[in-house]
Amino acid sequence: MNKNQKGYWIYSVIAVIFGMALLAFVAYLIYNTVIKLSERDFSNNTVIQALITLFITVFLGGYFSKWLERRNAKKMELYKIQTEISIKLIDIGSEYLYNPQETIKRLLITESCKVKLYFSDNVLKALNEYIMSRSEECYNALIEELRKNIKN
């Protein structure tokens, strides 16, 4: 048997035993709580309310927090992508403004596909105007549109 496979099997067995022990411990805690609550002078409503509260706070609260975390992660990733595209557009656009070559123009056209995907139509229009005219006013308008889109 290969040493890597042996280590994998040992790790797997320990992980399964640990997981089952954890589930058994949680079941014991719930069982112990129900037994202790039933020995005292509590009504059944109190036990049911405690279990419902446990369910709502632990399970639904955990689900809600994961949902918020996932949503915020998507927004953060979109912001990073838009920032990277904006910086690349500014770099290529500056080069095209001061050094008009056909290869740089093709790079701007290639980047316009990303702009079409991640930005609003106003940014795409400003980029197309800049590619066609290659004027400093259109370049500044493009930068303003990128800035507006990233701030939102």
FENWO-V946807 format. One record per helix or strand of 3 or more residues. SS is the DSSP state (helix for helix, strand for strand). FROM is the first residue (numbers start at 0). LEN is the number of residues. If there is no record, write none. Layout:
BEGIN
SS,FROM,LEN ; SS,FROM,LEN
END
This chain:
BEGIN
helix,2,37 ; helix,43,55 ; helix,101,17 ; helix,120,13 ; helix,135,16
END
